[in-house]
Amino acid sequence: MHNFKELKVWKAAMEISKSVFIATRLFPSEEKFTLISQMMRSAISIPSNIAEGCGRKSNKEFYQYLNISLGSSFELETQLILAKEFRYISDSNFTPLQTQIIEVQRMITGLQKSLNT
């Protein structure tokens, strides 16, 4: 078992969730139950699955939860790109958030490699 609150990747994923919450405040209200909701679910799923995986008894199980977290990060990245294409998010907000997501993807992949499953 790992202490998720001490993991840099969990902390970085939490920052993404906060950034998405802030960014989606500027989206049109008609997106509340569609893109905003989907982005928030994906963003929250990233640190949540890291935390849940930390509570598992084996590295193999932890690895699987990291896979789910990684998948959620790619979902979020796709949704972020759509938001940019719909012009719901500016380049100045898009770029740092995309950078955060890519960094967390790298961190998750690195953590998976360190588990030696």
C-alpha distances in whole Angstrom, upper triangle without the diagonal:
4,7,9,12,12,12,16,16,15,17,20,19,20,23,24,24,26,28,29,30,32,34,34,36,39,39,42,42,42,39,37,36,36,35,33,31,30,29,27,25,24,23,21,20,18,16,15,14,12,10,10,9,6,6,6,6,7,8,11,10,9,12,14,13,14,17,18,17,19,22,22,23,26,27,27,29,31,32,33,35,37,37,39,41,42,43,40,39,40,40,39,36,35,35,32,30,30,29,26,25,26,24,21,21,22,18,16,18,18,14,14,17,14,12,15,15
4,6,9,8,8,12,12,11,14,16,16,17,20,21,21,23,25,26,27,29,31,32,34,36,37,40,40,41,37,35,35,35,33,31,30,29,27,25,24,23,21,19,18,16,14,14,13,10,9,10,9,5,7,9,9,10,10,13,12,9,12,14,13,13,16,17,16,18,21,21,21,24,26,25,27,30,30,30,33,35,35,36,39,40,40,38,36,38,37,36,33,32,32,29,27,27,26,23,22,23,21,18,19,19,16,14,17,16,12,13,16,13,11,15,16
4,6,6,7,11,12,10,12,15,15,15,18,20,19,21,23,25,25,27,29,30,32,35,35,38,38,39,36,34,34,34,32,30,29,28,26,24,23,22,20,18,18,16,13,13,13,10,8,10,10,7,8,11,12,14,13,16,15,12,15,17,15,14,18,18,17,19,22,21,21,24,26,25,27,30,30,30,33,34,34,35,38,39,39,37,35,36,36,34,31,31,31,28,26,27,25,22,22,23,21,18,20,20,16,15,18,17,14,16,18,16,15,18,19
4,5,5,9,9,6,9,12,11,11,14,16,16,17,20,21,22,24,25,26,28,31,31,35,34,35,32,30,30,30,28,26,25,24,22,20,19,18,17,15,14,12,9,10,10,7,5,8,9,6,8,11,14,14,14,16,14,11,14,15,12,12,16,16,13,16,19,18,17,21,22,21,23,26,26,26,29,31,30,32,35,35,35,33,31,32,32,31,28,27,27,24,22,23,22,19,18,20,18,14,16,17,14,13,16,15,12,14,17,15,15,18,19
4,6,8,9,7,7,11,11,10,13,15,15,16,19,20,20,22,24,26,27,30,31,34,34,35,32,30,30,30,29,26,25,25,23,20,20,19,17,15,15,14,10,11,13,10,8,11,12,10,12,15,17,18,17,20,18,15,17,19,16,15,19,18,16,18,21,19,19,23,24,22,24,27,27,26,29,31,30,32,35,35,35,32,30,32,31,30,27,27,27,23,22,23,22,18,19,21,18,15,18,19,15,15,18,18,15,17,20,18,18,22,22
4,6,9,8,8,11,12,12,14,17,17,18,20,22,23,24,26,28,29,32,33,36,36,38,35,33,33,33,31,29,28,27,25,23,23,22,19,18,18,16,12,14,15,11,10,14,14,11,13,16,18,18,17,20,19,15,17,20,17,16,19,20,17,19,22,21,20,24,25,24,25,28,28,27,30,33,32,33,36,37,36,34,32,33,32,30,28,28,27,24,22,23,22,18,19,20,17,15,18,18,14,14,17,16,13,16,18,16,16,20,21
4,5,5,6,9,10,11,13,15,16,17,19,20,22,23,25,26,28,30,31,35,35,36,33,31,32,31,29,27,27,25,23,21,21,19,17,16,16,13,10,13,13,9,9,13,12,10,13,15,17,17,15,18,17,13,14,17,14,13,16,17,14,15,19,18,17,20,22,21,22,25,26,25,27,30,29,30,33,34,34,32,29,31,30,28,26,25,24,21,20,21,19,16,16,17,14,12,14,14,10,11,14,12,10,13,15,13,14,17,19
4,5,5,6,9,10,11,12,14,16,17,19,20,21,22,24,26,28,29,33,34,35,32,31,31,30,28,26,26,25,22,21,21,19,16,16,16,13,11,14,14,11,12,15,15,13,16,18,20,20,18,20,19,16,16,18,16,14,17,18,14,15,18,18,16,19,21,19,20,23,24,23,25,28,27,28,31,32,32,30,27,28,26,25,23,22,21,18,17,18,16,13,14,14,11,9,12,12,8,10,13,12,10,14,15,14,15,19,21
4,5,5,6,9,10,11,12,14,15,17,19,20,21,22,25,27,27,31,31,33,29,28,28,27,25,23,23,22,19,18,18,16,13,13,13,10,8,11,11,8,10,13,13,12,15,17,19,19,16,18,17,14,14,15,13,10,13,14,11,11,15,14,12,15,17,16,17,20,21,20,22,25,25,25,28,30,29,27,25,26,25,24,21,20,19,17,15,15,14,11,11,12,9,6,9,9,6,7,10,10,8,11,14,13,14,18,19
4,5,5,6,9,10,11,13,14,15,17,19,20,21,23,26,26,30,30,31,28,26,27,26,24,22,21,20,18,16,16,14,12,11,11,8,5,8,9,6,7,11,11,10,13,15,18,18,16,18,17,13,14,15,12,11,14,14,10,12,15,14,12,16,17,16,17,21,21,20,23,25,24,26,29,30,29,27,25,26,26,25,22,21,21,18,16,17,16,12,12,14,12,9,11,13,9,9,13,13,11,13,16,16,16,19,20
4,5,5,6,9,10,11,13,14,16,17,18,20,22,24,25,29,29,31,28,26,27,27,24,22,22,21,18,17,17,16,13,12,13,11,8,11,13,10,10,14,15,13,16,19,22,22,20,22,21,17,18,19,16,14,17,17,13,15,18,16,14,18,19,17,18,22,21,20,23,25,24,25,29,29,29,26,24,25,24,23,20,20,20,16,15,16,15,11,12,14,12,10,13,14,11,12,15,15,14,16,19,18,19,23,24
4,5,5,6,9,10,11,13,14,15,16,18,20,22,23,27,28,29,26,25,26,25,22,20,21,20,17,16,16,14,11,12,13,10,8,12,13,11,12,16,16,16,19,21,24,23,21,23,21,18,18,19,16,14,16,16,12,13,16,14,12,15,17,14,15,19,19,17,20,22,21,22,25,26,26,24,21,22,21,20,17,17,16,13,11,13,11,8,9,11,8,7,10,11,9,10,14,14,13,16,18,18,19,23,24
4,5,5,6,9,10,11,13,14,15,17,19,21,21,25,25,27,23,22,23,22,19,18,17,16,13,12,13,11,8,8,9,6,5,9,10,9,10,13,14,14,17,19,22,22,20,21,19,16,16,17,14,12,14,13,9,11,13,11,9,13,14,12,13,16,16,15,18,20,20,21,24,25,24,22,20,21,21,20,17,16,16,14,11,12,12,8,8,11,9,7,9,12,10,10,13,14,13,15,18,18,19,22,23
4,5,5,6,9,10,11,13,14,16,17,20,21,24,24,26,23,21,22,22,19,17,17,17,14,12,13,12,8,8,10,8,6,9,11,10,11,14,15,15,17,20,23,24,22,23,21,18,19,19,16,15,17,16,12,14,16,13,12,16,16,13,15,18,18,17,20,22,20,22,25,25,25,22,20,22,22,20,17,17,18,15,12,14,14,11,11,14,13,10,13,15,13,13,17,18,16,19,22,21,22,25,26
4,5,5,6,9,10,11,12,14,16,18,19,23,24,25,22,21,23,22,19,17,18,17,14,13,14,13,10,10,13,11,9,12,15,14,14,18,19,18,21,23,27,27,25,26,25,21,22,22,19,17,19,18,14,15,17,15,13,16,17,14,15,18,17,15,19,21,19,20,23,24,23,20,18,19,19,17,14,15,15,12,10,12,12,8,10,13,12,10,14,15,14,15,18,19,18,20,23,23,24,27,28
4,5,5,6,9,10,10,12,14,16,17,20,21,23,20,19,20,19,16,14,15,14,11,10,12,10,7,9,11,9,9,12,14,13,15,18,19,19,22,24,27,27,25,26,24,21,21,21,18,16,17,16,13,13,15,12,10,13,13,10,11,14,13,12,15,17,16,17,20,21,20,17,15,17,17,16,12,12,13,10,7,9,10,7,7,11,10,9,12,14,13,14,17,18,18,20,22,23,24,27,27
4,5,5,6,9,10,11,13,15,16,19,19,21,18,16,17,17,15,12,12,12,9,7,9,9,5,6,9,8,8,10,13,13,14,16,18,19,21,23,26,27,25,26,24,21,21,21,18,16,18,16,13,14,15,12,11,14,13,10,12,15,14,13,16,17,16,18,21,21,20,17,16,18,19,18,14,14,15,13,10,12,14,10,10,14,14,12,14,17,16,16,19,20,20,21,24,25,25,28,28
4,5,5,6,9,10,11,14,15,19,19,21,18,17,18,19,16,13,14,15,12,9,12,12,9,9,13,12,11,13,16,16,16,19,21,21,23,26,29,30,28,29,27,24,25,24,21,20,21,20,16,18,19,15,14,17,17,13,15,18,16,14,18,19,17,18,22,21,20,17,15,17,18,17,13,14,15,13,10,14,14,11,12,16,16,14,17,19,18,18,22,23,22,24,27,27,28,31,31
4,5,5,6,9,10,12,13,17,18,20,17,16,19,18,15,13,14,15,11,10,13,13,9,11,14,13,13,16,18,18,19,22,23,23,26,28,31,31,30,30,29,26,26,26,22,21,22,20,17,18,19,15,13,16,16,12,13,16,14,12,15,16,14,15,19,19,17,14,12,14,14,13,9,10,12,9,7,10,12,9,10,14,14,13,16,18,18,19,22,23,23,25,27,28,29,32,32
4,5,5,6,9,10,11,14,15,17,14,13,15,14,11,9,11,11,7,7,10,10,7,9,12,12,13,15,17,18,19,21,23,24,26,28,31,31,29,30,28,25,25,24,21,20,21,19,16,16,17,13,12,14,13,9,11,13,11,9,13,14,11,13,16,16,15,12,11,13,14,14,10,10,12,11,8,10,13,11,10,14,15,14,16,19,19,19,22,23,23,25,27,28,29,32,32
4,6,5,7,10,11,14,14,16,13,12,14,14,12,9,10,11,9,7,10,11,9,10,13,14,14,15,18,19,20,21,24,25,26,28,32,33,31,32,29,27,27,26,23,22,23,21,18,19,19,16,15,17,16,12,14,16,13,12,16,16,13,15,19,18,17,13,12,15,17,16,12,13,16,14,11,14,16,14,14,18,18,17,19,22,22,21,25,26,26,27,30,31,31,34,34
4,6,5,8,10,13,14,17,15,13,16,16,14,11,13,15,12,10,14,15,12,13,17,17,17,19,21,22,22,25,27,27,29,31,35,35,34,34,32,30,30,29,26,25,26,24,21,22,22,19,17,19,18,14,16,18,15,13,16,17,14,15,18,17,16,13,11,13,15,13,10,12,14,13,11,14,16,14,15,19,19,18,21,23,23,23,26,28,28,29,32,33,33,37,37
4,5,6,8,11,13,15,13,13,15,15,12,9,12,13,10,10,14,14,12,14,17,17,18,20,22,23,24,26,28,29,31,33,36,36,34,35,33,30,30,29,26,25,25,23,21,21,21,18,16,17,16,13,13,15,12,10,13,13,10,11,15,14,12,9,7,9,12,11,7,9,12,11,9,12,14,13,14,17,18,18,20,22,23,23,26,28,28,29,32,33,34,36,37
4,5,5,9,10,12,9,9,12,11,9,6,9,11,8,8,12,13,11,13,16,17,18,20,22,23,24,26,28,29,31,32,36,36,35,35,33,30,30,29,26,25,25,23,20,21,20,17,16,17,16,12,14,15,11,10,13,13,9,11,14,13,12,8,8,11,14,14,10,11,15,14,12,14,17,16,15,19,20,20,21,24,24,24,27,29,29,30,33,34,35,37,37
4,6,8,9,12,10,9,13,13,12,9,11,14,12,11,15,16,14,16,19,20,21,22,24,26,26,28,30,31,32,35,38,39,37,38,35,33,33,32,29,28,29,26,24,24,24,21,20,21,19,16,17,18,15,14,17,16,12,14,17,15,14,10,10,13,16,15,12,14,17,16,14,17,20,18,19,22,23,23,24,27,27,27,30,32,32,33,36,37,37,40,40
4,7,9,11,10,11,14,14,12,10,13,15,13,14,17,18,17,19,21,22,23,25,27,28,29,31,33,34,35,38,41,41,40,40,38,35,35,34,31,30,30,28,26,26,25,22,21,22,20,17,18,18,15,13,15,15,11,12,15,13,11,7,8,10,13,13,11,12,16,16,14,17,20,19,19,22,24,24,25,28,29,29,31,33,34,35,37,39,39,42,42
4,6,8,7,8,11,11,9,8,11,13,11,12,16,16,16,18,21,22,23,24,26,28,29,30,32,34,35,37,41,41,39,39,37,35,34,33,30,29,29,27,25,25,24,21,20,20,18,15,16,16,13,12,14,12,9,11,13,10,9,5,7,11,14,15,12,13,16,17,15,17,20,20,19,22,24,24,25,28,29,29,31,33,34,34,37,39,39,42,41
4,5,6,8,11,11,10,9,12,14,14,15,18,19,19,21,23,24,26,27,29,31,32,33,35,37,38,40,43,44,42,42,39,37,37,35,33,32,32,29,27,28,26,23,23,23,20,18,19,18,15,14,16,14,11,13,14,10,10,7,10,13,17,18,16,16,20,21,19,20,24,23,23,26,28,27,28,31,32,32,34,37,37,37,40,42,42,45,44
4,5,5,9,10,10,9,11,14,14,14,17,19,19,20,23,25,26,26,29,31,31,32,34,36,37,39,43,43,42,42,39,37,37,35,33,32,32,29,28,28,27,24,24,24,21,19,21,20,16,17,19,16,13,16,17,14,14,11,14,17,20,21,18,19,23,23,21,23,26,25,24,28,30,29,30,33,33,33,35,38,38,38,41,43,43,45,44
4,5,7,8,9,9,11,13,14,15,17,19,20,21,23,25,27,27,29,31,32,32,35,37,38,39,43,43,42,41,39,37,37,35,33,33,32,29,28,28,26,23,24,24,21,19,21,19,16,17,18,15,13,16,16,13,14,12,15,18,21,23,20,20,24,25,22,23,27,26,25,28,31,29,30,33,34,33,35,38,38,38,41,43,43,45,44
4,6,5,5,6,8,10,11,12,14,15,16,18,20,21,24,24,25,28,29,29,31,33,34,36,40,40,39,38,35,34,34,31,29,29,28,25,24,25,23,20,20,20,17,15,17,16,12,13,15,12,10,14,14,11,12,10,13,16,19,21,18,17,21,22,19,20,24,23,22,25,27,26,26,30,30,29,32,34,34,35,38,39,39,42,41
4,6,7,5,6,9,10,10,12,14,15,16,18,20,22,22,24,26,27,27,30,32,32,34,38,38,37,37,34,33,33,31,28,28,28,24,23,24,23,19,20,21,18,16,18,17,14,15,17,15,13,16,17,14,16,12,15,18,21,22,19,19,22,23,20,21,24,23,22,25,27,26,26,30,30,29,31,34,34,34,37,39,38,41,40
4,7,6,5,8,10,10,11,14,15,16,17,20,22,21,23,26,26,26,28,31,31,33,36,37,36,35,32,31,31,29,26,27,26,23,22,24,21,18,20,20,17,16,18,17,14,16,18,15,14,18,18,16,18,15,17,21,24,25,21,21,24,25,21,22,26,24,23,26,28,26,26,30,30,29,31,34,33,33,37,38,38,40,39
4,6,5,6,9,10,11,12,14,16,17,19,21,21,22,25,26,26,28,30,31,32,36,36,35,34,31,30,30,28,25,26,25,21,21,22,19,16,18,17,14,13,16,14,11,13,15,12,11,15,15,13,15,13,15,19,21,23,20,19,22,23,20,20,24,23,21,23,26,24,24,28,29,27,29,32,32,32,35,37,36,38,37
4,5,5,6,8,10,10,12,14,15,17,20,20,21,23,25,25,27,29,30,31,35,35,34,33,30,29,28,26,24,24,23,20,19,19,17,14,15,15,11,10,12,11,7,9,11,9,8,12,12,11,13,10,12,16,18,19,16,15,18,19,16,16,20,19,17,20,23,21,21,25,26,25,26,29,29,29,32,34,34,36,35
4,5,5,6,9,10,10,12,14,16,18,18,20,22,23,24,26,28,29,31,34,34,33,33,30,29,28,27,24,24,23,20,19,20,18,15,15,16,13,11,13,13,9,10,13,11,9,13,14,13,14,10,12,15,18,19,15,15,18,18,15,16,19,18,17,20,22,21,21,25,25,24,26,29,29,29,32,34,34,36,35
4,6,5,6,9,10,11,12,15,17,16,18,20,21,22,24,26,27,28,32,32,31,31,28,27,27,25,22,22,22,18,17,19,17,14,15,16,13,11,14,14,11,12,15,14,12,16,18,16,17,14,15,19,21,22,18,18,21,21,17,18,21,20,18,21,23,21,21,25,25,24,26,29,28,28,32,33,33,35,34
4,5,5,6,9,10,11,13,15,15,16,19,20,20,22,25,26,27,30,30,29,28,26,24,24,22,19,20,19,16,15,16,14,10,12,12,9,8,11,11,8,10,13,12,11,15,16,15,17,14,15,19,20,22,18,17,19,20,16,16,20,18,16,19,21,19,19,22,23,21,23,26,26,26,29,31,30,32,31
4,5,5,6,8,10,11,14,14,16,17,19,20,21,24,25,26,30,30,28,28,26,24,23,22,19,18,18,15,14,14,13,10,10,11,8,6,9,9,6,8,11,11,10,13,15,14,15,13,13,16,17,18,15,13,16,16,12,13,16,15,12,16,18,16,16,20,20,19,21,24,24,24,27,29,29,31,30
4,5,5,6,8,10,12,12,14,16,17,18,20,22,23,25,28,29,28,27,25,23,23,22,18,18,19,16,14,15,14,11,11,13,11,8,12,13,10,11,14,14,13,16,18,17,18,15,15,18,20,20,16,15,18,17,13,15,17,15,14,17,18,16,17,21,20,19,22,25,24,24,28,29,28,31,30
4,6,5,6,9,11,10,12,14,15,15,18,20,21,22,26,26,25,25,22,20,21,19,16,16,16,13,11,14,12,9,11,13,10,9,12,13,11,13,16,16,15,18,20,19,21,18,18,21,22,23,19,18,20,20,16,17,19,17,15,18,19,16,17,21,20,18,21,24,23,23,26,27,27,29,28
4,6,5,7,10,10,11,13,15,15,16,19,20,21,25,25,23,23,20,19,18,17,14,14,13,10,9,10,9,5,7,9,6,5,9,10,9,11,14,14,14,17,19,19,20,17,17,20,21,21,18,16,18,17,14,14,16,14,11,14,16,13,13,17,17,15,18,20,20,20,23,24,24,27,26
4,5,6,8,9,11,12,13,15,16,18,20,21,25,25,23,23,21,19,19,18,15,14,14,12,9,11,11,7,7,10,9,6,9,12,10,11,14,15,14,16,19,19,20,17,16,19,19,19,16,15,16,15,11,12,14,11,9,13,14,11,12,16,15,14,17,19,19,19,23,24,24,27,26
4,6,6,6,9,10,11,12,14,16,17,19,23,23,22,22,20,18,18,17,14,14,15,12,9,12,12,9,10,13,12,10,13,15,14,14,18,18,18,20,23,22,23,20,19,22,23,22,19,18,20,18,14,16,17,14,12,16,16,13,14,18,17,15,18,20,19,20,23,24,23,26,26
4,6,5,6,8,10,10,12,14,15,17,20,20,19,19,16,15,15,14,10,11,11,8,6,9,9,6,8,11,10,10,13,15,14,15,18,19,19,21,23,24,25,22,21,24,24,25,21,20,21,20,16,16,18,15,13,16,16,13,13,17,16,13,16,19,17,17,21,22,21,24,23
4,6,6,7,9,10,11,13,15,16,20,19,18,18,16,13,13,13,9,8,10,8,4,7,8,6,6,10,10,9,12,14,14,15,18,19,19,21,23,24,25,22,21,23,23,23,20,18,19,17,14,14,15,12,10,12,13,9,10,13,12,10,13,15,14,14,18,19,18,21,21
4,6,5,6,9,10,11,13,15,18,19,17,18,16,13,14,14,10,9,12,10,7,10,12,10,10,14,14,13,15,18,17,17,21,22,22,23,26,27,27,24,23,25,25,24,21,20,21,18,15,16,17,13,12,14,14,10,12,14,12,10,14,16,14,15,18,18,18,21,21
4,5,5,6,9,10,11,13,17,18,17,17,14,12,14,13,9,10,12,10,8,11,13,10,12,15,15,14,17,19,19,19,23,24,23,25,28,28,29,26,25,27,28,27,24,23,24,22,19,19,20,17,15,18,17,13,15,17,15,13,16,18,16,16,20,20,19,22,21
4,5,5,6,8,10,11,14,15,14,14,11,9,10,9,5,7,9,7,5,9,10,9,11,14,14,14,17,19,19,20,23,24,24,26,28,29,30,28,26,29,29,29,25,24,25,23,20,20,20,17,15,17,17,13,13,16,14,11,14,16,13,13,17,17,16,19,18
4,6,5,6,9,10,14,14,12,13,11,8,9,10,6,6,9,9,6,9,12,11,12,15,16,16,18,20,20,21,24,25,25,27,30,30,31,29,27,29,29,28,25,24,24,22,19,19,19,16,14,16,15,11,12,14,11,9,12,13,10,11,15,15,13,17,16
4,5,5,7,9,13,14,13,15,12,9,12,12,9,9,13,12,10,13,15,14,15,18,19,18,20,23,23,23,26,28,28,29,32,33,33,30,29,31,31,30,27,26,26,24,21,22,22,19,17,19,18,14,16,17,14,12,16,16,13,14,18,17,15,19,18
4,5,5,7,11,12,12,13,10,8,11,10,7,9,12,11,10,14,15,14,16,19,19,19,22,24,24,25,28,29,29,31,33,34,34,32,31,33,33,33,29,28,29,27,24,24,24,21,19,21,20,17,17,19,17,14,17,18,15,15,18,18,16,19,18
4,5,5,9,9,9,9,7,4,7,8,5,7,10,10,9,12,14,14,16,18,19,20,22,24,24,25,28,29,30,32,34,35,35,33,32,34,34,33,30,29,29,27,24,24,24,21,19,20,19,16,16,17,15,12,14,15,12,11,15,14,12,15,14
4,6,8,9,9,11,9,6,9,11,8,9,13,13,12,15,17,17,18,21,22,22,24,26,27,27,30,32,32,33,36,37,37,35,33,35,35,34,31,30,30,28,25,25,25,22,20,21,20,16,17,18,15,13,15,15,12,12,15,14,12,15,15
4,7,9,10,12,9,8,12,12,10,12,15,15,14,17,19,19,20,23,24,24,26,29,29,30,32,34,34,36,38,39,39,37,36,38,38,37,34,33,33,31,28,28,28,25,23,25,23,20,20,22,19,16,19,19,15,15,19,17,15,18,17
4,6,8,9,6,6,10,10,9,11,14,14,15,17,19,19,21,23,24,25,27,29,29,31,33,34,35,37,39,40,41,38,37,39,39,39,36,34,34,32,30,29,29,26,24,25,24,21,21,22,19,16,18,19,15,14,17,16,13,16,14
4,7,9,7,8,11,12,12,14,16,17,18,20,22,22,24,26,27,28,30,32,33,34,36,38,38,40,42,43,44,42,41,43,42,42,39,37,37,35,33,32,32,29,27,28,27,23,23,24,21,18,20,20,16,15,18,16,13,15,13
4,5,5,6,9,10,11,13,14,16,17,18,20,22,23,25,26,27,29,31,32,33,35,37,38,39,41,42,43,42,40,42,41,41,38,37,36,34,32,31,31,28,26,26,25,22,22,22,20,17,17,17,14,13,15,13,10,11,9
4,5,5,6,9,10,10,12,14,15,16,18,20,21,22,24,25,26,29,30,31,33,35,36,37,39,40,41,40,38,40,39,38,36,34,33,32,29,29,28,25,24,23,22,19,18,18,16,14,14,14,11,9,11,10,6,8,7
4,5,5,6,9,10,11,13,14,15,17,19,20,21,23,25,26,27,29,30,32,34,35,36,38,39,41,39,38,40,39,39,36,34,34,32,30,29,28,26,24,24,23,20,19,19,17,14,14,15,12,9,11,12,8,9,6
4,5,5,7,9,10,11,13,14,16,17,19,20,21,23,25,26,27,29,31,32,33,35,37,38,39,37,36,38,38,38,35,33,33,31,29,28,28,25,23,23,23,19,18,19,18,14,15,16,13,11,14,14,10,12,9
4,5,5,6,9,10,11,12,14,15,17,19,20,21,23,25,26,27,29,30,31,33,35,36,37,35,34,36,35,35,32,30,30,28,26,25,25,22,20,21,20,16,16,16,14,11,12,13,10,8,12,11,9,11,10
4,5,5,6,9,10,10,12,14,15,17,18,20,21,23,24,25,27,29,30,32,33,35,36,34,33,35,34,34,31,29,29,27,25,24,23,21,19,19,18,15,14,14,13,9,10,11,8,6,9,10,7,9,8
4,5,5,6,9,10,11,13,14,16,17,19,20,21,23,24,26,27,29,31,32,33,35,33,32,34,33,34,31,29,29,28,25,24,24,22,19,19,19,16,14,16,15,11,12,14,12,9,12,14,11,12,10
4,5,5,6,9,10,11,12,14,15,17,18,20,21,22,25,26,27,29,30,31,33,31,30,32,31,32,29,27,27,26,23,22,22,20,17,18,18,14,13,15,14,10,12,14,12,10,14,14,12,15,13
4,5,5,6,9,10,10,12,14,15,16,18,20,21,23,24,25,27,29,30,31,29,28,30,29,29,26,24,24,23,20,19,19,17,14,15,14,11,10,12,10,6,8,10,8,7,11,12,11,13,12
4,5,5,6,9,10,11,12,14,15,17,18,20,21,23,24,26,27,29,30,29,28,30,29,29,27,24,24,23,21,19,19,18,15,15,15,12,10,12,12,8,9,12,11,8,12,14,12,14,12
4,5,5,6,9,10,11,12,14,15,17,18,20,21,22,24,26,27,28,27,26,28,28,29,26,23,24,23,20,19,20,18,14,15,16,13,11,14,14,10,12,15,13,12,15,17,16,17,16
4,5,5,6,9,10,11,12,14,15,16,19,20,21,23,24,26,27,25,24,26,25,26,23,21,21,20,17,16,17,14,11,13,13,10,9,12,11,8,10,13,12,11,15,16,15,18,17
4,5,5,7,9,10,11,13,14,15,17,19,20,21,23,25,26,24,23,25,24,24,22,19,19,18,16,14,15,13,10,10,11,8,6,9,10,7,8,11,11,10,13,15,15,17,16
4,5,5,6,9,10,11,12,14,16,17,18,20,21,23,24,23,22,25,24,25,22,20,20,20,17,15,16,15,11,12,14,11,9,12,13,10,11,15,15,13,16,19,18,20,18
4,5,5,6,9,10,10,12,14,15,16,18,20,21,22,21,20,22,22,23,20,18,19,18,15,14,15,14,10,12,14,11,10,13,14,11,13,16,16,15,18,20,20,22,21
4,5,5,6,9,10,10,12,14,15,16,18,20,21,19,18,20,19,20,17,15,15,15,11,10,12,10,6,8,10,8,7,11,11,10,12,15,15,15,17,19,20,22,21
4,5,5,6,9,10,11,12,14,15,17,18,20,19,18,20,19,20,18,15,15,16,13,10,12,12,8,9,12,10,8,12,13,12,12,16,17,16,18,21,21,23,22
4,5,5,6,9,10,11,12,14,15,17,18,17,17,19,19,21,18,15,16,17,14,12,15,14,10,12,15,13,11,15,17,15,16,19,20,19,22,24,24,26,25
4,5,5,6,9,10,10,12,14,15,16,15,14,16,16,18,14,12,14,14,10,9,12,11,8,11,13,12,11,15,16,15,16,19,20,20,22,24,25,27,26
4,5,5,6,9,10,11,12,14,15,14,13,15,14,16,13,10,11,12,9,7,10,10,7,8,12,11,10,13,15,15,16,19,20,20,22,24,25,27,27
4,5,5,6,9,10,11,12,14,14,13,15,15,17,15,12,13,15,12,10,13,14,11,12,15,15,13,16,19,18,18,21,23,22,24,27,27,29,28
4,5,5,6,9,10,10,12,11,11,14,15,17,14,11,14,15,12,11,14,14,12,14,17,16,15,19,20,19,21,24,24,24,27,29,29,31,31
4,5,5,6,9,10,10,9,8,11,11,13,10,7,10,11,8,8,11,12,10,12,15,15,15,18,19,19,21,23,24,25,27,29,30,32,32
4,5,5,6,9,10,10,9,11,10,13,12,8,10,13,11,9,12,14,12,13,16,17,16,19,21,21,22,24,26,26,28,30,31,33,33
4,5,5,6,8,9,9,12,12,15,14,11,13,16,13,12,16,17,15,16,20,20,19,22,24,23,24,27,28,28,30,33,34,35,35
4,5,5,6,5,6,9,11,13,11,9,12,14,12,12,15,16,15,17,20,20,20,23,24,24,26,28,29,30,32,34,35,37,36
4,5,5,6,5,7,7,11,9,7,10,13,11,11,14,16,15,16,19,20,20,22,24,25,26,28,30,30,32,34,35,37,37
4,5,8,8,10,10,14,13,11,13,16,15,14,17,19,18,19,22,23,22,25,27,27,28,30,32,32,34,36,37,39,39
4,6,8,10,12,15,14,12,15,18,16,16,19,21,19,21,24,25,24,27,29,29,30,33,34,34,36,39,39,41,41
4,5,7,9,12,11,10,13,16,15,15,18,20,19,21,24,24,25,27,29,29,31,33,34,35,37,39,40,42,42
4,7,10,12,10,10,13,15,14,14,18,19,18,20,23,23,24,26,28,28,30,32,33,34,36,38,39,41,41
4,7,8,6,6,10,12,10,12,15,15,15,18,20,20,21,24,25,26,28,30,31,32,34,35,37,39,39
4,5,5,6,9,11,11,12,14,16,16,18,20,21,22,24,26,27,29,30,32,33,35,36,38,40,40
4,5,5,6,9,10,10,12,14,15,16,18,20,21,22,24,25,27,28,30,31,33,34,36,38,39
4,6,6,7,9,11,12,13,15,16,18,19,21,22,24,25,27,28,30,31,33,34,36,38,39
4,6,6,7,9,10,11,13,15,16,17,19,21,22,23,25,26,28,29,31,32,34,36,37
4,6,5,6,9,10,11,12,14,16,16,18,20,21,23,24,26,27,29,30,32,34,35
4,5,5,6,9,10,11,12,14,15,17,18,20,21,23,24,26,27,29,31,33,34
4,5,5,6,9,10,11,12,14,15,16,18,20,21,22,24,26,27,29,31,32
4,5,5,6,9,10,11,12,14,15,17,19,20,21,23,25,26,27,30,30
4,5,5,6,9,10,11,12,14,15,17,18,20,21,23,25,26,28,29
4,5,5,6,9,10,11,12,14,15,17,18,20,21,23,25,27,28
4,6,5,6,9,10,11,12,14,15,16,18,20,21,23,25,26
4,5,5,6,9,10,11,12,14,15,17,19,20,21,24,24
4,5,5,6,9,10,11,12,14,15,17,19,20,22,23
4,5,5,6,9,10,11,12,14,15,17,19,21,22
4,5,5,6,8,10,10,12,14,15,17,19,20
4,5,5,6,9,10,11,12,14,16,18,18
4,6,5,6,9,10,11,12,15,16,18
4,5,5,6,9,10,11,13,15,17
4,5,5,6,9,10,11,13,14
4,5,5,6,9,10,12,13
4,5,5,6,9,11,13
4,5,5,7,9,11
4,5,5,7,8
4,5,6,8
4,5,9
4,6
4
